[in-house]
Structure formats: C-alpha cells, structure tokens
C-alpha cells in the first residue's frame, strides 16, 4: 500500500511557536538520509500564510487562545483531508496536537469504527471551561469525542459558542486507548474513569513493560479494523527528547515506545499515523525529530504487515 504524507505546519494550538518548524524538519531529514520511501511518497503540505501575525496578536478568547484564527485554518484542514485517498497508508505530521481534533472526525466519516491509540503524556480531554492554559492542543480529544461538556470555570458565551460548533462526537470512548499518560487534570481523569477508557500510565508501563498495552492495542485493532496512531513526542521523558513544548518528567524511554510501535506499526489495521509536537527551537541537535523519525521508519517504508501478535 503506497504512502502519502500530510504535513500541517501550523502550531497555533500550542503554548509557543516552533511546532510548525518541527513539521518542516521532517522533509529535511528524509532528504538528508536519501530515504527512498520518503522521497517517493505523495506529499501534501498545509501552511497558513499569516502564521507570524497570529502569534504576534493576543486574540480575543483568553480561554481558547488564537481560537478565531485556528477555526479558519481548521476549515482548510478539513477540506484537504476530506479530499485525500484514504485507501492509502497516511502519515500526518502536525505542528501541534489540536489538529488531530480536526482530522479524526473527517476520517470517521469513512471509517465509523476507527480506533485511536493516543500516545501522549497528556489526555487532551479539556475544553475551554476546564483547561488551565487555554491552549487548544490540550483539547484535541474533546473536539473529536464530544465527551467534555463540563464548565468548571466561567467563560464568555462567545467563546463557548465557537467551541461548540467545532466539536464533533466522532470517536466513541470504547474506541480509545491511552498509552503513556502522566500529566492530566481531575476533569480529564473523571472522563476516563466514567467511560471506562483503557489507559496505561507511564509509571505502570515502566514497572510492568509494554506487553499489556500491546495486547490492548491488538484487541482494539481486531474490533475496529482500522487504527489511527497519534504519537505526541512528549510521551518520552524530556531527558531523552527535550524538543517539545509541554514536557513532563517521568516519561517513557525511546526503547519503551519502540517496543510498542514495532508491533503496532506492523499490523495491517494501522492505516494512519500522526507525529506531533516536535519543536526544534527547544531541542538539542534535532535529537527529538531524529528519534521520532527512526521510531516510525517501518511505517514509512511499508514493511509487510502481519495479522498476529507473534
């Protein structure tokens, strides 16, 4: 199955600029290593023209930063993703995790039972009225699931109305699997527990290994038939991979995640992979991007899929 690469070089959902540069860095890595599978893939790059202007302005929605600009570009992302040939392996490179909240509902229109493996230090189940930061990258799964309708603190109705129009309840809770969680707020864990969402914290994975998470991922693949693997590099401990905007101590090692993804990326059900939140401005010698590139290299190369856990 041929590969297509969709780069969304926009980081407006993040806490600081730099994620868009992380998307572009992948193109240089592929060329630098003369990676034939990368070069021969079909590439689509989405990039807003007014990126700097948006970062220089404060915006009018303090509980959902840069919301107006984000919504405008989200429409373009939806349009472009809906035009993709979805019978191909697809690698999404996103400047911040908020774009998964736009991509997933589009994919769910064609694959209603799509399963989502959320590899991240964070649950990203906030909305503007629960988020402590107001950054949209912490709201991606609330956008794609519609699970968080709580109002823990008051926000302007104008902000809430815009937010509500963006929410698409496309991914049911039973089709979610969290891997590597360690930084979350009570409203998010309340949702996870109340809906019995399968989740593995980084602490559990480091103590017990990756096999139980692999088994849970396989069960999800068997039931759903199609997987979207969303890989936020902040799942790694920042001592290994500092190039990300929301680091959290106590993360997984490079080896932990490779053990997990070596299996998951080999399955025929794994049709969509997203890598997000790489920020070269915060990195050391581009290590984080290079680790991520190597970790998903088998998906890029299209190594023959297997159907068993062996």
C-alpha positions as CSV (number, residue, x, y, z in Angstrom):
1,X,0.0,0.0,0.0
2,X,1.6,3.3,-1.1
3,X,2.3,6.1,1.4
4,X,1.1,9.7,1.5
5,X,2.4,12.3,3.8
6,X,0.3,15.2,5.0
7,X,2.1,18.0,6.8
8,X,0.1,20.5,8.8
9,X,2.7,23.1,9.5
10,X,0.7,25.2,12.0
11,X,1.2,25.4,15.7
12,X,-1.5,27.8,16.8
13,X,-2.9,25.3,19.3
14,X,0.3,25.0,21.2
15,X,1.7,27.0,24.0
16,X,4.5,28.6,22.0
17,X,5.7,28.7,18.4
18,X,8.1,26.1,16.9
19,X,5.9,23.1,16.1
20,X,5.5,24.2,12.5
21,X,9.2,24.1,12.1
22,X,9.1,20.6,13.5
23,X,6.9,19.6,10.6
24,X,9.3,21.1,8.1
25,X,12.3,19.4,9.7
26,X,10.9,16.0,8.6
27,X,11.3,17.0,5.0
28,X,15.0,17.8,5.5
29,X,15.6,14.6,7.4
30,X,14.1,12.5,4.6
31,X,16.2,14.2,2.0
32,X,19.3,14.2,4.2
33,X,19.2,10.4,4.6
34,X,18.2,9.9,0.9
35,X,15.3,7.9,2.2
36,X,13.7,6.5,-1.0
37,X,10.3,5.6,0.5
38,X,10.0,9.1,1.9
39,X,11.0,10.7,-1.3
40,X,8.7,8.6,-3.4
41,X,5.7,9.2,-1.2
42,X,3.0,11.7,-2.2
43,X,3.4,14.8,-0.1
44,X,0.8,17.4,0.8
45,X,1.8,20.4,2.9
46,X,-0.7,22.8,4.5
47,X,0.6,26.0,5.9
48,X,-1.2,29.2,6.8
49,X,0.0,32.4,5.2
50,X,-0.5,34.6,8.3
51,X,1.4,32.4,10.8
52,X,3.6,35.2,12.3
53,X,0.8,37.7,12.5
54,X,-1.4,35.3,14.6
55,X,1.4,34.7,17.1
56,X,2.0,38.4,17.5
57,X,-1.6,39.1,18.3
58,X,-3.3,38.2,21.6
59,X,-6.7,37.2,20.2
60,X,-10.0,37.8,22.0
61,X,-10.6,34.4,23.5
62,X,-8.3,34.0,26.5
63,X,-9.8,30.6,27.4
64,X,-9.1,29.3,23.9
65,X,-6.0,31.0,22.6
66,X,-5.9,32.0,18.9
67,X,-9.3,30.4,18.5
68,X,-10.6,32.6,15.7
69,X,-7.5,32.0,13.5
70,X,-7.4,28.3,14.4
71,X,-11.1,27.9,13.3
72,X,-10.4,29.5,10.0
73,X,-7.4,27.2,9.2
74,X,-9.3,24.2,10.6
75,X,-11.8,24.6,7.7
76,X,-8.9,24.3,5.2
77,X,-7.5,21.2,7.0
78,X,-10.9,19.5,6.9
79,X,-11.4,20.3,3.3
80,X,-7.9,19.0,2.3
81,X,-8.2,15.8,4.4
82,X,-11.6,15.0,3.0
83,X,-10.1,15.1,-0.5
84,X,-7.4,12.5,0.3
85,X,-7.4,9.0,-1.0
86,X,-8.0,7.2,2.3
87,X,-7.2,3.7,1.0
88,X,-3.5,4.5,1.4
89,X,-1.2,4.5,4.4
90,X,-1.1,8.1,5.6
91,X,1.4,9.8,7.8
92,X,0.2,13.0,9.3
93,X,2.8,15.5,10.6
94,X,1.2,18.2,12.7
95,X,2.6,21.2,14.4
96,X,0.5,20.7,17.5
97,X,-1.9,18.1,18.7
98,X,-5.1,20.2,18.2
99,X,-5.2,19.2,14.5
100,X,-6.0,15.6,15.5
101,X,-9.3,17.0,16.7
102,X,-10.0,18.1,13.1
103,X,-8.5,15.1,11.3
104,X,-10.3,12.4,13.3
105,X,-13.9,13.4,12.6
106,X,-13.1,13.5,8.9
107,X,-11.6,10.0,8.9
108,X,-14.5,8.7,11.0
109,X,-16.9,9.7,8.2
110,X,-15.3,6.9,6.1
111,X,-14.3,4.6,9.0
112,X,-17.0,5.0,11.6
113,X,-15.4,2.4,13.9
114,X,-11.9,3.7,13.6
115,X,-9.8,3.0,16.7
116,X,-7.5,5.7,18.2
117,X,-4.3,4.9,20.1
118,X,-3.3,8.2,21.9
119,X,0.4,8.0,22.8
120,X,0.9,11.1,24.9
121,X,1.8,12.4,28.3
122,X,-1.5,14.3,28.4
123,X,-5.1,13.2,28.0
124,X,-6.1,16.2,25.9
125,X,-9.7,16.0,27.0
126,X,-10.1,19.6,28.1
127,X,-12.4,22.2,26.8
128,X,-12.1,26.0,27.2
129,X,-14.0,25.8,30.5
130,X,-11.8,23.2,32.1
131,X,-8.4,24.0,30.6
132,X,-5.9,25.6,32.9
133,X,-3.9,27.0,30.0
134,X,-6.4,27.8,27.2
135,X,-4.2,26.1,24.7
136,X,-6.1,24.2,22.1
137,X,-3.7,21.3,21.8
138,X,-5.0,20.2,25.2
139,X,-8.5,19.9,23.8
140,X,-8.0,17.7,20.8
141,X,-9.8,14.6,22.0
142,X,-12.7,16.7,23.5
143,X,-13.1,18.0,20.0
144,X,-13.2,14.6,18.4
145,X,-15.2,12.8,21.0
146,X,-17.6,15.4,22.5
147,X,-17.1,13.9,25.9
148,X,-16.2,17.0,27.8
149,X,-19.2,19.4,28.2
150,X,-18.3,20.5,31.7
151,X,-17.9,24.1,32.8
152,X,-15.5,24.2,35.7
153,X,-14.9,27.9,35.4
154,X,-16.9,30.6,33.7
155,X,-16.0,31.6,30.1
156,X,-17.6,34.1,27.7
157,X,-20.6,32.7,25.8
158,X,-19.0,33.9,22.6
159,X,-16.0,31.6,23.2
160,X,-18.3,28.6,24.2
161,X,-20.5,29.0,21.1
162,X,-17.5,28.9,18.7
163,X,-16.1,25.9,20.6
164,X,-19.3,24.0,20.4
165,X,-19.5,24.5,16.7
166,X,-16.1,22.8,16.3
167,X,-16.9,19.7,18.5
168,X,-17.8,16.5,16.5
169,X,-18.7,13.4,18.6
170,X,-17.0,11.1,16.1
171,X,-14.9,8.8,18.3
172,X,-16.8,6.8,21.0
173,X,-14.9,6.2,24.2
174,X,-14.6,2.5,23.7
175,X,-12.5,3.1,20.6
176,X,-9.8,5.0,22.6
177,X,-6.6,3.7,24.1
178,X,-4.2,5.9,26.1
179,X,-0.5,5.0,26.3
180,X,2.0,6.9,28.4
181,X,-0.3,9.2,30.4
182,X,1.2,11.0,33.3
183,X,0.1,14.7,33.2
184,X,-3.6,15.4,33.5
185,X,-6.2,17.2,35.5
186,X,-9.1,15.8,37.5
187,X,-11.8,16.7,34.9
188,X,-9.9,14.5,32.3
189,X,-9.4,11.5,34.6
190,X,-13.0,11.8,35.6
191,X,-14.0,11.3,31.9
192,X,-11.6,8.4,31.5
193,X,-12.9,6.6,34.6
194,X,-16.6,7.3,34.0
195,X,-16.4,5.9,30.4
196,X,-14.0,3.0,31.3
197,X,-11.5,4.1,28.7
198,X,-8.5,1.8,28.6
199,X,-5.3,3.6,29.7
200,X,-1.8,2.9,30.6
201,X,0.2,5.4,32.6
202,X,3.9,5.8,32.0
203,X,4.5,4.6,35.6
204,X,2.7,1.3,35.0
205,X,4.4,0.8,31.7
206,X,7.9,1.3,33.1
207,X,7.1,-1.1,36.0
208,X,5.4,-3.8,34.1
209,X,6.6,-3.4,30.5
210,X,4.7,-2.8,27.3
211,X,3.1,-6.2,26.6
212,X,-0.3,-5.4,28.3
213,X,-0.5,-2.2,26.2
214,X,0.3,-4.2,23.1
215,X,-2.4,-6.7,23.8
216,X,-4.9,-3.9,24.4
217,X,-3.9,-2.2,21.1
218,X,-4.3,-5.5,19.3
219,X,-7.8,-6.0,20.7
220,X,-8.7,-2.5,19.6
221,X,-7.3,-3.3,16.1
222,X,-9.2,-6.6,15.9
223,X,-12.5,-4.9,16.9
224,X,-12.2,-1.7,14.9
225,X,-10.4,-2.9,11.8
226,X,-8.7,0.5,11.3
227,X,-6.3,2.3,13.6
228,X,-5.2,5.9,13.9
229,X,-2.0,6.1,16.0
230,X,-1.4,9.5,17.4
231,X,2.1,9.9,18.7
232,X,3.0,13.1,20.7
233,X,6.7,13.2,21.3
234,X,6.2,14.5,24.9
235,X,5.3,10.9,25.8
236,X,9.1,10.5,26.0
237,X,10.9,11.7,29.0
238,X,12.4,15.2,28.3
239,X,15.8,14.0,29.4
240,X,15.8,11.9,26.2
241,X,13.7,14.1,23.9
242,X,13.6,17.8,25.0
243,X,12.3,19.2,21.8
244,X,8.7,19.7,22.7
245,X,6.6,22.5,24.1
246,X,4.9,20.6,27.0
247,X,7.5,18.4,28.6
248,X,6.6,16.2,31.6
249,X,9.0,14.4,33.8
250,X,8.7,10.6,34.3
251,X,8.1,9.7,30.7
252,X,8.8,6.6,28.6
253,X,12.3,5.9,27.2
254,X,12.9,5.7,23.5
255,X,13.2,1.9,23.8
256,X,9.8,1.5,25.6
257,X,7.9,3.2,22.8
258,X,9.8,1.4,20.0
259,X,8.9,-2.0,21.6
260,X,5.3,-0.9,21.5
261,X,5.3,0.6,18.0
262,X,7.4,-2.1,16.4
263,X,4.4,-4.3,16.9
264,X,1.6,-1.9,16.3
265,X,3.0,-0.4,13.1
266,X,3.4,-3.9,11.6
267,X,-0.4,-4.5,11.7
268,X,-2.5,-4.1,8.5
269,X,-5.1,-2.3,10.6
270,X,-2.6,0.6,11.3
271,X,-3.5,2.8,8.4
272,X,-3.0,6.3,9.8
273,X,-0.1,7.5,12.0
274,X,0.3,11.0,13.3
275,X,3.5,12.5,14.8
276,X,3.1,15.8,16.6
277,X,4.5,18.5,18.9
278,X,8.2,18.4,17.8
279,X,9.7,21.8,18.5
280,X,13.3,22.2,17.1
281,X,13.6,25.6,18.9
282,X,13.6,23.6,22.2
283,X,15.6,20.6,21.1
284,X,19.3,19.6,21.3
285,X,20.9,18.9,17.9
286,X,17.5,17.9,16.5
287,X,17.5,14.7,18.6
288,X,13.7,14.6,19.2
289,X,12.9,14.7,15.5
290,X,15.5,12.1,14.6
291,X,14.3,9.7,17.4
292,X,10.7,10.1,16.1
293,X,11.8,9.6,12.5
294,X,13.5,6.4,13.4
295,X,10.6,5.2,15.6
296,X,8.1,5.2,12.7
297,X,10.6,4.3,9.9
298,X,8.9,0.9,9.4
299,X,5.6,2.6,8.7
300,X,7.2,4.9,6.1
301,X,8.9,2.0,4.5
302,X,5.7,0.0,4.3
303,X,7.2,-3.1,5.9
304,X,4.9,-6.0,5.3
305,X,2.0,-6.0,7.7
306,X,1.3,-9.0,9.9
307,X,-2.1,-10.1,11.4
308,X,-0.9,-11.7,14.6
309,X,0.8,-10.7,17.8
310,X,3.7,-13.1,17.2
